Structure formats: structure tokens, C-alpha cells
Amino acid sequence: MSDSSTKCLIIGSGPAGYTAAIYASRANLYPILVEGMQPGGQLTTTTEVENFPGYPEGVTGPLLMEDLRKQAQRFGTDLRQGMVTSVDFSKRPFKVTVDDGSTITAETVIISTGASAKYLGLPDEEKYAGMGVSACATCDGFFYRKRTVAVVGGGDTACEEALYLSGLAKKVYLIVRKDYLRASKVMQQRVLKKENITVLFNCNTLGLFGDEVVEGAKIIENKGTDKEQIFDIAIDGFFLAIGHKPNTDIFVGQIDLDETGYIVTDGKSTATNVPGVFAAGDVADPVYRQAVSAAGMGCRAALDAERFIMEQS
């Protein structure tokens, strides 16, 4: 255990955290970045990233994150493994505790802890965790080659995961609770044209079944109407793609959060309601949730932190 101090502490990695570190390092803020439980964030579980500027042929998520990490290191960012377990934003310098027992005091803090996948809340999800239930198709899709799987969700993420799995699995069900897909038009077209993807509209999952691993799902269609019916589908894998929960539990009572847990910023900057504390990326962005927008927000947060320190001196 050891104690450290810095002008700028960055909590969390990913595009927002690493970009903030690049800018903060170049501004001589000598930032410390605590990478969190998943260094590199959600993109480390993504295969091809085609829409991040500067990669005309596309790039894998892990490689993109490694490039950003190396760039932050090049300019002198103090990268540390571990998770922040508690924060004290009641006074400056701010104080945080890491899971190894060490503490860090900082003049400014940039929060870039991202968001985590949501689950339906079915008891069967926990029962079959690692035995057919997954929230990451690119992580676990390999295990379902030439088998039958289901993806839950109707947005871009769900369509992307269904398309990815369609290249591996024999058949993919896309379970959509509404009568339409929320995904972008191009993603909708790709899904609907894919021969081995079957979209189940107006459907919800009641449960999963199987002896030791997932063997099927019980589906209810047109719930609450005179057309309601319940049926089973035979599947080997069940993938969740229904959105994310911001990773803000440790900040409850410390800074303002909205009704769903996202950090509230002032709109014109990345500043939170606590002077000197800033937020960047998916943890404060329930709308765009893109790697490039997270990176841009990380840049803004570092510039905001630098300006704050200058004004305080």
C-alpha cells in the first residue's frame, strides 16, 4: 500500500480515459490513470471497429485500445491496474481509495468508468451464466460455431451481435420486444437480409431451460393481447444486448446523477456539480455511446481539468 498525489486522476480507461490521459500528460498535469476491472473498456470485447477515424481498413477493438494506451504511456501517464473502491469529493484535494488499499489525492478527477451490459433479471440468467448465457457475442461466439443461438435486443448493438454470430452459428434468433427494430437503417437491412437470422418481433423471454447448459428459451409473443401465445425455441446460447448501466455506484452521494445513474454534466463542458470533478465517455453519455464521441469527451475533460487548475493557481 502506498499514497500518491497528482494534479489529475483519471478513473477508468477506454477511449475516454486514455484520450484524457494523452491530453493531460501533454499539458504537464502528470496524470495517474487507474484502469479499472476491464482495462481498455468495452472495446476490448469487440472484433472489428470500422468507424473510428484514422483506420481506413478498420481495426480490432483490442488493438485500438492498445494503441491509445501506448500513446498515453508515451507522454508519461502513470497507468495503474486496479479498481477505485471509494471516493471523497467533499473537499479538495480529492481522495480516492484503490482496491489494493492505496490512496490517491488529486487536484482534479476525470471519471471515465463507462457502462456495463444490462440483463433481463431472469433467475435463469444467473443459473446458466457461463453455461450458455453471455453478454458478449464477440467474447463467446466462438463456442457456438454451427449451433443455434438467440440475441435479445432491437438496437444497433443487438443487430451487430446477431450479424457477428450469424457468421459462426447455424441459426440466430433475434428476440425483439417491440414490433420494429430501433437500430440504424443500414443495420436493419443487414439483419433482415441475412438468411440465417430470424427476427422474433413482439416477443419477450420468460425463461431458459436445459439440464446443465442452455438448451432452449420459453418465449411469449404479443404479451397481454388476444394474440398472446407461448412457445419454446431450441437454442444453445443466449446473448444479452439490451443496453448498459453506467458504472457509477461508488459516486452515489458524491456527485449528481440522473434517474438512470448517468453522471450529469453542465452541458457546455464535462464539469459535474463538484468543481474540479469531470466526466467523460459512456458514464456521462446515454445518447451517443460511440468510441469516437467518448474519445472526444476525454479530450474535453482533460482541457477542462487543465483550465480549472490554471484558474485555481
TIPAMI-495982 format. One record per residue: x, y, z of N, C-alpha, C, O in turn. Coordinates in steps of 0.1 Angstrom, whole numbers, padded with zeros to 4 digits, always signed. Layout:
// residues N
XYZXYZXYZXYZ...
// end
This chain:
// residues 313
+0008-0012+0000+0000+0000+0000+0009+0012+0000+0019+0013+0007+0004+0022-0008+0012+0035-0008+0002+0046-0011-0009+0044-0016+0007+0058-0008-0001+0070-0011+0005+0078-0022+0017+0079-0022-0003+0084-0031+0002+0091-0042-0006+0104-0043-0017+0105-0038-0001+0114-0050-0008+0126-0053-0005+0130-0067+0005+0127-0073-0015+0137-0073-0014+0141-0087-0022+0153-0089-0032+0156-0082-0019+0160-0100-0028+0172-0104-0041+0166-0110-0051+0173-0110-0040+0155-0117-0052+0149-0124-0052+0134-0122-0043+0127-0127-0063+0129-0116-0065+0115-0115-0076+0111-0125-0087+0117-0126-0074+0101-0133-0084+0096-0142-0088+0082-0138-0080+0073-0136-0101+0081-0135-0107+0068-0131-0114+0061-0142-0124+0065-0147-0108+0050-0147-0113+0042-0158-0105+0045-0171-0099+0055-0172-0106+0035-0179-0098+0036-0192-0107+0037-0204-0117+0045-0203-0105+0029-0214-0114+0030-0226-0110+0043-0234-0100+0050-0231-0117+0045-0245-0113+0057-0253-0113+0070-0246-0105+0079-0248-0123+0072-0237-0124+0084-0229-0112+0086-0220-0106+0096-0219-0109+0076-0212-0099+0076-0202-0085+0078-0208-0077+0086-0204-0082+0070-0218-0069+0071-0225-0067+0084-0232-0056+0090-0232-0077+0089-0239-0076+0102-0245-0074+0113-0235-0066+0122-0238-0081+0112-0224-0079+0122-0214-0065+0122-0209-0059+0132-0206-0060+0110-0208-0046+0108-0203-0036+0114-0213-0026+0121-0208-0038+0112-0226-0029+0118-0236-0029+0133-0234-0018+0139-0234-0040+0139-0234-0041+0154-0233-0036+0159-0220-0029+0169-0219-0039+0152-0209-0035+0157-0196-0020+0156-0194-0013+0164-0188-0014+0145-0200+0000+0143-0200+0008+0154-0208+0017+0160-0203+0002+0157-0219+0009+0167-0228+0007+0181-0221+0015+0190-0225-0002+0183-0212-0004+0196-0205+0004+0196-0192+0003+0205-0184+0012+0186-0190+0021+0185-0178+0013+0185-0165+0016+0190-0155+0002+0177-0166-0006+0175-0154-0002+0162-0147-0006+0159-0136+0007+0155-0153+0013+0143-0147+0002+0133-0142+0002+0130-0130-0008+0129-0150-0019+0122-0146-0016+0108-0141-0007+0101-0146-0024+0103-0132-0024+0089-0128-0037+0084-0133-0048+0090-0131-0037+0072-0140-0049+0066-0145-0051+0052-0139-0042+0044-0141-0062+0050-0132-0065+0037-0126-0074+0030-0136-0085+0035-0139-0069+0019-0142-0076+0013-0154-0089+0006-0152-0097+0005-0161-0092+0002-0139-0104-0005-0137-0104-0020-0139-0094-0025-0142-0116-0026-0138-0118-0040-0139-0115-0045-0153-0110-0056-0155-0118-0037-0163-0116-0041-0177-0108-0030-0184-0113-0022-0191-0095-0031-0183-0086-0021-0189-0089-0021-0204-0089-0031-0211-0091-0009-0209-0095-0007-0223-0110-0006-0225-0114-0002-0236-0118-0010-0215-0132-0008-0216-0139-0018-0226-0133-0028-0229-0151-0014-0230-0160-0023-0238-0153-0027-0251-0156-0038-0256-0145-0018-0257-0140-0021-0270-0130-0033-0270-0127-0039-0280-0125-0037-0258-0117-0049-0258-0124-0061-0261-0118-0072-0263-0137-0061-0261-0146-0073-0264-0152-0072-0278-0160-0080-0281-0147-0062-0286-0152-0060-0299-0142-0065-0309-0130-0063-0308-0147-0071-0320-0138-0075-0331-0134-0063-0340-0124-0056-0337-0142-0061-0350-0139-0051-0360-0145-0037-0356-0157-0036-0353-0137-0027-0356-0142-0013-0354-0139-0006-0367-0128-0004-0371-0150-0002-0374-0149+0004-0388-0151+0019-0388-0149+0025-0398-0156+0024-0377-0160+0038-0377-0151+0047-0368-0156+0058-0365-0139+0043-0365-0131+0052-0357-0121+0058-0367-0114+0051-0374-0120+0072-0367-0112+0079-0377-0097+0075-0376-0092+0072-0365-0091+0074-0388-0077+0071-0388-0074+0056-0392-0062+0052-0393-0084+0048-0392-0083+0034-0396-0091+0030-0408-0102+0024-0406-0087+0034-0420-0095+0032-0432-0099+0018-0434-0109+0015-0441-0090+0008-0430-0093-0006-0432-0100-0012-0420-0102-0024-0420-0103-0004-0410-0108-0010-0398-0097-0014-0388-0086-0015-0392-0101-0017-0376-0091-0021-0366-0099-0030-0356-0111-0027-0353-0092-0039-0349-0099-0047-0339-0100-0038-0326-0091-0029-0324-0110-0040-0318-0111-0032-0306-0099-0033-0297-0094-0023-0292-0094-0045-0294-0082-0046-0285-0070-0039-0291-0063-0033-0283-0068-0039-0304-0057-0032-0309-0058-0017-0308-0049-0010-0305-0070-0012-0311-0073+0002-0310-0070+0007-0295-0064+0017-0293-0075-0001-0286-0073+0003-0272-0058+0002-0268-0053+0010-0260-0051-0008-0273-0037-0009-0270-0029+0003-0276-0020+0008-0270-0033+0007-0288-0027+0019-0294-0029+0031-0286-0019+0039-0284-0041+0033-0281-0044+0045-0273-0036+0044-0260-0031+0054-0255-0035+0032-0254-0028+0030-0241-0013+0034-0243-0008+0041-0235-0008+0029-0254+0007+0031-0256+0009+0046-0258+0019+0052-0254+0000+0053-0265+0001+0067-0267+0001+0075-0254+0008+0084-0252-0008+0071-0245-0009+0077-0232+0004+0075-0224+0010+0084-0218+0009+0062-0225+0022+0059-0218+0034+0067-0224+0043+0072-0217+0034+0069-0237+0044+0077-0244+0046+0091-0238+0057+0096-0237+0035+0097-0234+0036+0110-0229+0037+0111-0214+0037+0122-0208+0038+0099-0208+0042+0099-0193+0030+0096-0184+0032+0098-0172+0019+0091-0189+0008+0088-0179+0012+0077-0170+0018+0067-0175+0009+0078-0157+0012+0068-0148+0000+0058-0148-0010+0061-0141+0001+0047-0155-0010+0038-0156-0009+0027-0145+0001+0022-0142-0021+0025-0138-0021+0016-0127-0033+0006-0129-0044+0010-0132-0030-0006-0126-0041-0016-0126-0048-0015-0112-0042-0011-0102-0061-0019-0113-0069-0019-0100-0082-0012-0102-0084-0006-0113-0090-0012-0092-0103-0005-0092-0104+0004-0080-0099+0001-0069-0109+0016-0083-0112+0025-0073-0124+0020-0065-0135+0018-0071-0123+0019-0052-0134+0014-0044-0142+0024-0036-0154+0022-0033-0136+0036-0034-0144+0047-0028-0137+0060-0031-0126+0061-0034-0146+0071-0030-0141+0084-0033-0146+0094-0023-0156+0092-0017-0138+0104-0021-0143+0115-0012-0141+0128-0020-0130+0134-0021-0152+0133-0025-0152+0146-0032-0157+0158-0024-0161+0168-0029-0157+0156-0011-0162+0167-0002-0153+0179-0001-0158+0190+0003-0140+0177-0004-0131+0188-0003-0119+0185-0012-0116+0173-0016-0112+0195-0016-0100+0194-0024-0088+0195-0015-0088+0203-0005-0077+0188-0018-0077+0178-0029-0086+0166-0026-0088+0162-0015-0091+0160-0037-0100+0149-0036-0092+0136-0032-0080+0135-0035-0098+0127-0026-0092+0115-0021-0099+0103-0026-0111+0102-0025-0092+0093-0032-0098+0081-0036-0090+0069-0031-0078+0070-0028-0097+0058-0029-0091+0045-0024-0092+0035-0035-0102+0033-0041-0081+0028-0037-0080+0017-0047-0081+0004-0040-0079+0003-0028-0085-0007-0047-0087-0020-0041-0075-0026-0035-0077-0036-0028-0063-0021-0038-0051-0027-0031-0048-0020-0018-0038-0022-0011-0057-0011-0014-0056-0003-0002-0049+0010-0003-0048+0017+0007-0043+0013-0014-0036+0026-0016-0046+0037-0018-0057+0035-0021-0041+0049-0015-0049+0061-0017-0042+0071-0026-0030+0071-0027-0050+0078-0033-0045+0088-0043-0053+0101-0040-0065+0102-0039-0045+0112-0038-0051+0125-0037-0049+0133-0050-0039+0131-0056-0059+0141-0054-0058+0147-0067-0065+0161-0067-0075+0163-0060-0059+0170-0074-0065+0183-0075-0077+0183-0084-0087+0190-0082-0077+0174-0094-0088+0172-0103-0090+0158-0105-0081+0150-0104-0103+0154-0109-0106+0140-0112-0114+0139-0124-0123+0147-0126-0110+0130-0133-0118+0128-0145-0124+0113-0144-0116+0104-0143-0137+0112-0144-0144+0099-0143-0147+0094-0157-0154+0100-0165-0142+0082-0160-0144+0076-0173-0146+0061-0171-0140+0053-0178-0155+0058-0162-0157+0044-0158-0166+0036-0167-0168+0024-0165-0172+0043-0177-0180+0036-0187-0193+0030-0182-0199+0035-0172-0199+0020-0189-0211+0014-0186-0210-0001-0188-0202-0006-0196-0219-0009-0181-0219-0023-0182-0232-0029-0187-0242-0022-0186-0231-0040-0194-0243-0046-0200-0254-0049-0190-0251-0053-0179-0266-0047-0195-0278-0050-0187-0283-0064-0189-0280-0070-0200-0289-0070-0179-0295-0083-0180-0310-0082-0178-0315-0071-0174-0318-0092-0182-0332-0091-0181-0337-0093-0167-0348-0088-0164-0329-0099-0159-0333-0101-0145-0339-0114-0142-0345-0116-0132-0338-0123-0152-0344-0137-0150-0334-0145-0141-0322-0144-0143-0340-0153-0132-0332-0162-0124-0323-0171-0132-0312-0175-0129-0328-0175-0144-0321-0184-0153-0308-0178-0158-0299-0185-0162-0308-0165-0159-0296-0158-0164-0284-0161-0155-0273-0164-0160-0286-0161-0142-0276-0164-0132-0273-0179-0132-0262-0184-0131-0284-0187-0133-0283-0201-0133-0274-0207-0144-0266-0216-0142-0275-0201-0156-0268-0206-0167-0256-0196-0171-0251-0197-0182-0252-0188-0162-0241-0179-0165-0228-0187-0168-0224-0196-0160-0223-0185-0180-0211-0193-0184-0215-0206-0189-0206-0214-0194-0227-0209-0189-0232-0222-0194-0243-0220-0205-0252-0228-0207-0241-0210-0213-0250-0207-0224-0255-0192-0224-0259-0187-0234-0253-0185-0213-0257-0171-0212-0245-0162-0212-0235-0165-0205-0246-0152-0221-0235-0143-0222-0240-0129-0226-0251-0128-0231-0232-0119-0223-0235-0105-0227-0224-0100-0237-0223-0088-0239-0217-0109-0242-0206-0105-0252-0205-0116-0263-0198-0126-0261-0211-0113-0274-0210-0123-0285-0196-0124-0291-0192-0135-0294-0189-0113-0291-0175-0114-0296-0166-0122-0287-0156-0127-0291-0170-0122-0274-0161-0129-0264-0164-0144-0265-0155-0152-0265-0177-0148-0267-0181-0162-0265-0186-0168-0278-0189-0180-0278-0188-0160-0288-0194-0166-0301-0187-0178-0306-0193-0187-0312-0173-0178-0304-0165-0189-0309-0170-0203-0305-0169-0213-0312-0176-0203-0293-0180-0216-0287-0193-0221-0293-0198-0232-0290-0199-0213-0302-0213-0216-0307-0212-0218-0322-0222-0216-0329-0201-0222-0328-0200-0224-0342-0209-0235-0346-0209-0246-0340-0216-0233-0357-0226-0242-0363-0236-0247-0353-0242-0258-0354-0240-0238-0343-0250-0241-0334-0261-0231-0335-0260-0222-0344-0271-0231-0326-0282-0222-0327-0282-0213-0315-0281-0218-0303-0283-0200-0317-0283-0190-0306-0294-0180-0307-0300-0179-0317-0296-0173-0296-0305-0162-0296-0299-0149-0291-0290-0150-0282-0303-0138-0296-0298-0125-0292-0310-0117-0287-0320-0116-0295-0310-0110-0276-0321-0102-0271-0318-0088-0273-0307-0083-0269-0327-0080-0280-0325-0066-0282-0329-0062-0296-0330-0070-0305-0331-0049-0297-0335-0044-0310-0327-0032-0315-0331-0026-0326-0317-0028-0308-0309-0017-0312-0297-0021-0321-0295-0032-0325-0288-0011-0323-0276-0014-0331-0267-0025-0325-0262-0033-0332-0266-0024-0312-0257-0035-0305-0262-0049-0308-0255-0058-0311-0276-0050-0306-0282-0063-0308-0280-0068-0322-0277-0080-0325-0282-0059-0332-0281-0062-0346-0267-0066-0349-0264-0075-0357-0257-0058-0344-0243-0061-0346-0239-0075-0341-0232-0082-0347-0244-0078-0329-0241-0091-0323-0247-0102-0331-0241-0113-0332-0260-0100-0335-0266-0110-0343-0259-0113-0356-0258-0124-0360-0254-0102-0363-0247-0104-0375-0234-0111-0373-0230-0119-0381-0227-0107-0362-0214-0114-0359-0217-0129-0357-0209-0137-0362-0227-0132-0349-0229-0146-0346-0234-0153-0358-0232-0165-0359-0241-0147-0367-0245-0153-0380-0234-0159-0388-0236-0168-0396-0222-0153-0386-0210-0158-0393-0204-0170-0387-0196-0177-0393-0209-0173-0375-0204-0185-0368-0214-0196-0366-0212-0208-0368-0226-0191-0362-0237-0201-0358-0245-0206-0370-0245-0199-0381-0251-0217-0368-0260-0222-0379-0273-0213-0380-0277-0211-0391-0278-0209-0369-0290-0201-0369-0290-0191-0357-0285-0194-0346-0295-0179-0360-0296-0169-0349-0310-0164-0348-0316-0159-0358-0316-0164-0336-0329-0157-0334-0326-0144-0328-0317-0142-0319-0332-0134-0332-0332-0120-0326-0345-0117-0320-0355-0116-0327-0345-0117-0306-0357-0116-0299-0360-0101-0296-0352-0094-0289-0370-0095-0302-0373-0081-0301-0386-0078-0294-0397-0084-0299-0387-0071-0284-0399-0069-0276-0409-0060-0283-0421-0060-0281-0405-0051-0292-0414-0043-0300-0416-0049-0314-0411-0059-0317-0425-0042-0322-0428-0047-0335-0419-0040-0346-0422-0041-0358-0407-0035-0341-0398-0029-0350-0384-0029-0344-0383-0031-0332-0374-0027-0352-0360-0026-0348-0357-0012-0346-0360-0003-0354-0350-0009-0335-0345+0005-0332-0332+0008-0338-0328+0020-0338-0326-0002-0344-0312+0000-0350-0313+0010-0362-0323+0012-0367-0301+0014-0366-0300+0023-0377-0305+0015-0390-0305+0003-0390-0309+0022-0400-0314+0016-0412-0305+0006-0418-0309-0005-0422-0292+0010-0419-0282+0001-0425-0281-0012-0417-0280-0023-0423-0282-0012-0404-0281-0024-0396-0293-0032-0397-0293-0044-0398-0305-0025-0398-0318-0033-0400-0317-0040-0413-0321-0052-0414-0313-0034-0423-0312-0040-0437-0303-0052-0437-0306-0063-0442-0292-0051-0430-0282-0062-0430-0288-0074-0422-0287-0086-0427-0295-0071-0411-0301-0082-0403-0312-0089-0411-0313-0101-0412-0321-0081-0417-0333-0087-0424-0329-0094-0436-0337-0103-0441-0318-0091-0442-0313-0098-0454-0306-0111-0451-0304-0119-0460-0301-0112-0439-0293-0124-0435-0302-0136-0434-0311-0137-0426-0299-0146-0442-0307-0158-0443-0308-0166-0430-0319-0172-0427-0298-0166-0422-0298-0175-0410-0301-0167-0398-0299-0172-0387-0307-0155-0399-0312-0147-0388-0327-0146-0389-0333-0142-0399-0334-0151-0378-0348-0150-0378-0352-0140-0367-0348-0141-0355-0359-0129-0370-0363-0119-0361-0377-0122-0355-0387-0124-0362-0377-0123-0342-0390-0126-0335-0395-0113-0329-0391-0109-0318-0404-0106-0336-0409-0093-0331-0420-0096-0321-0426-0106-0320-0422-0085-0312-0433-0086-0302-0431-0098-0292-0440-0104-0288-0418-0101-0290-0416-0112-0281-0407-0109-0269-0399-0100-0270-0410-0116-0258-0402-0114-0246-0398-0128-0241-0405-0138-0244-0387-0129-0234-0382-0142-0229-0387-0144-0215-0386-0136-0206-0394-0155-0213-0400-0159-0200-0389-0166-0191-0389-0165-0179-0381-0174-0198-0371-0182-0191-0363-0190-0200-0365-0191-0212-0353-0197-0194-0344-0206-0201-0346-0220-0195-0350-0221-0184-0342-0230-0203-0343-0243-0197-0331-0252-0203-0325-0249-0214-0329-0263-0196-0318-0272-0200-0313-0279-0188-0314-0274-0177-0307-0291-0190-0302-0299-0178-0291-0292-0171-0292-0287-0160-0279-0290-0178-0268-0284-0172-0264-0271-0179-0258-0262-0174-0267-0271-0192-0265-0259-0200-0278-0255-0207-0287-0262-0207-0277-0243-0213-0289-0238-0220-0293-0247-0232-0284-0250-0240-0305-0251-0232-0310-0260-0244-0322-0253-0251-0325-0257-0262-0327-0243-0244-0339-0236-0251-0343-0224-0243-0339-0222-0231-0352-0217-0249-0358-0205-0242-0373-0205-0244-0379-0210-0254-0380-0201-0234-0395-0200-0234-0399-0186-0237-0395-0176-0230-0406-0184-0248-0409-0171-0254-0424-0168-0253-0432-0177-0255-0427-0156-0250-0441-0151-0250-0443-0141-0261-0435-0131-0261-0452-0143-0270-0454-0133-0281-0467-0126-0279-0477-0131-0275-0467-0113-0283-0479-0104-0281-0485-0105-0267-0497-0107-0265-0476-0103-0258-0480-0104-0244-0491-0094-0240-0491-0082-0244-0501-0099-0233-0512-0090-0229-0523-0087-0239-0532-0079-0237-0522-0094-0251-0532-0092-0261-0540-0105-0264-0536-0115-0258-0550-0104-0272-0558-0116-0275-0550-0125-0284-0555-0136-0287-0538-0121-0289-0530-0129-0298-0518-0135-0290-0509-0141-0296-0519-0134-0277-0508-0139-0269-0506-0154-0270-0515-0161-0270-0493-0158-0272-0490-0172-0272-0476-0174-0266-0468-0166-0267-0474-0186-0261-0462-0190-0255-0456-0202-0263-0463-0212-0266-0443-0201-0266-0437-0212-0273-0423-0213-0269-0417-0204-0263-0417-0224-0273-0402-0227-0270-0394-0226-0283-0399-0230-0293-0382-0222-0281-0372-0223-0292-0360-0230-0287-0356-0229-0275-0355-0239-0295-0343-0247-0291-0330-0239-0295-0328-0235-0306-0322-0236-0284-0310-0228-0286-0299-0234-0278-0301-0241-0268-0287-0231-0281-0275-0235-0274-0269-0223-0266-0262-0225-0256-0271-0211-0271-0266-0199-0265-0276-0188-0264-0284-0186-0273-0275-0179-0254-0284-0168-0251-0276-0156-0248-0270-0155-0238-0277-0146-0258-0268-0134-0257-0277-0122-0254-0287-0119-0261-0273-0114-0244-0280-0102-0240-0274-0090-0247-0261-0088-0247-0282-0082-0253-0278-0069-0259-0289-0059-0258-0294-0053-0268-0292-0056-0245-0304-0047-0243-0300-0034-0236-0308-0027-0229-0287-0030-0237-0284-0017-0232-0273-0019-0220-0268-0030-0218-0271-0008-0214-0260-0007-0204-0264+0001-0192-0272+0010-0192-0257-0002-0181-0259+0005-0169-0246+0013-0166-0235+0007-0166-0247+0026-0164-0234+0033-0161-0228+0029-0148-0234+0026-0138-0214+0028-0148-0207+0023-0137-0204+0035-0127-0193+0040-0126-0215+0038-0119-0214+0050-0111-0218+0047-0096-0220+0056-0088-0218+0034-0092-0223+0031-0079-0214+0038-0068-0219+0043-0058-0201+0039-0070-0192+0044-0060-0193+0060-0059-0188+0066-0050-0200+0066-0069-0202+0080-0069-0215+0085-0063-0218+0097-0062-0224+0076-0060-0237+0079-0054-0235+0087-0041-0227+0083-0032-0241+0099-0040-0240+0108-0029-0228+0117-0030-0226+0126-0021-0219+0115-0040-0207+0123-0042-0209+0134-0053-0204+0145-0051-0216+0130-0063-0219+0139-0074-0233+0137-0079-0239+0127-0076-0238+0146-0087-0252+0145-0092-0252+0134-0103-0244+0134-0113-0262+0125-0102-0265+0115-0112-0279+0117-0117-0288+0122-0109-0282+0113-0129-0296+0114-0134-0304+0101-0129-0299+0093-0121-0317+0100-0133-0325+0090-0127-0321+0076-0131-0325+0066-0124-0313+0074-0142-0308+0061-0145-0293+0059-0141-0288+0048-0145-0287+0068-0134-0274+0066-0129-0263+0073-0137-0251+0072-0133-0266+0079-0148-0255+0086-0156-0251+0099-0149-0259+0106-0143-0238+0102-0150-0233+0114-0144-0238+0126-0152-0238+0127-0164-0243+0136-0144-0248+0148-0150-0237+0159-0152-0230+0162-0142-0235+0163-0164-0226+0174-0166-0233+0187-0170-0245+0186-0173-0226+0198-0170-0233+0211-0172-0238+0213-0186-0244+0224-0189-0234+0205-0196-0239+0206-0209-0229+0214-0218-0228+0210-0230-0223+0224-0213-0213+0232-0221-0199+0227-0219-0190+0230-0226-0197+0219-0209-0184+0213-0206-0186+0199-0200-0197+0194-0200-0175+0193-0195-0176+0180-0189-0177+0181-0174-0176+0171-0167-0179+0193-0169-0179+0196-0155-0191+0190-0148-0202+0190-0153-0189+0184-0136-0200+0179-0128-0204+0190-0118-0199+0201-0120-0213+0187-0109-0217+0197-0099-0206+0200-0089-0207+0209-0081-0196+0191-0088-0185+0193-0079-0173+0200-0087-0167+0194-0096-0169+0212-0083-0158+0219-0090-0146+0211-0090-0141+0207-0079-0140+0208-0101-0128+0200-0102-0130+0186-0105-0120+0178-0108-0142+0181-0106-0145+0167-0110-0152+0168-0123-0162+0175-0125-0147+0160-0133-0152+0160-0146-0156+0146-0150-0151+0136-0144-0164+0144-0161-0168+0131-0165-0167+0130-0180-0170+0140-0187-0163+0118-0185-0162+0116-0200-0166+0102-0204-0164+0093-0196-0171+0101-0216-0174+0088-0221-0188+0083-0218-0197+0091-0213-0190+0070-0219-0203+0064-0217-0209+0066-0203-0221+0065-0201-0201+0069-0193-0206+0071-0180-0214+0083-0179-0222+0085-0169-0212+0093-0188-0220+0105-0188-0227+0107-0201-0232+0118-0204-0228+0097-0210-0234+0098-0223-0244+0086-0226-0239+0076-0231-0256+0088-0223-0266+0078-0226-0271+0078-0240-0279+0070-0245-0267+0088-0248-0272+0091-0261-0264+0085-0272-0268+0077-0280-0251+0090-0273-0243+0086-0285-0235+0073-0283-0236+0064-0291-0229+0072-0272-0222+0059-0268-0213+0053-0279-0214+0041-0282-0205+0062-0285-0196+0057-0296-0182+0059-0291-0179+0068-0283-0173+0052-0296-0159+0053-0292-0153+0067-0296-0146+0072-0288-0156+0072-0307-0151+0085-0311-0157+0096-0303-0149+0106-0300-0169+0095-0299-0175+0106-0291-0170+0105-0277-0168+0115-0270-0167+0093-0272-0161+0091-0259-0147+0097-0259-0143+0104-0249-0139+0094-0270-0126+0100-0271-0126+0115-0271-0118+0121-0264-0135+0120-0279-0137+0135-0279-0140+0141-0265-0135+0152-0262-0148+0134-0258-0152+0138-0245-0140+0137-0235-0139+0146-0226-0132+0127-0237-0120+0126-0229-0111+0138-0231-0105+0143-0222-0109+0142-0244-0101+0154-0247-0107+0166-0240-0099+0174-0234-0120+0168-0241-0126+0180-0235-0124+0179-0220-0122+0190-0214-0125+0168-0213-0124+0167-0199-0110+0171-0195-0108+0178-0185-0100+0166-0202-0086+0170-0199-0084+0185-0200-0077+0191-0192-0089+0191-0211-0088+0205-0213-0095+0213-0202-0090+0223-0197-0107+0208-0198-0114+0214-0187-0107+0213-0174-0106+0223-0166-0100+0202-0171-0092+0200-0159-0080+0209-0159-0077+0216-0149-0074+0210-0170-0062+0220-0171-0066+0234-0169-0060+0241-0161-0077+0238-0175-0082+0252-0173-0086+0254-0158-0083+0265-0153-0092+0244-0152-0096+0245-0138-0084+0248-0129-0084+0256-0120-0073+0240-0132-0061+0241-0123-0055+0255-0125-0050+0261-0116-0055+0260-0138-0049+0273-0141-0057+0284-0133-0051+0293-0128-0070+0282-0133-0078+0293-0126-0077+0292-0111-0079+0303-0105-0073+0281-0106-0071+0280-0091-0058+0285-0086-0056+0288-0075-0048+0286-0096-0034+0289-0092-0033+0305-0091-0022+0309-0088
// end
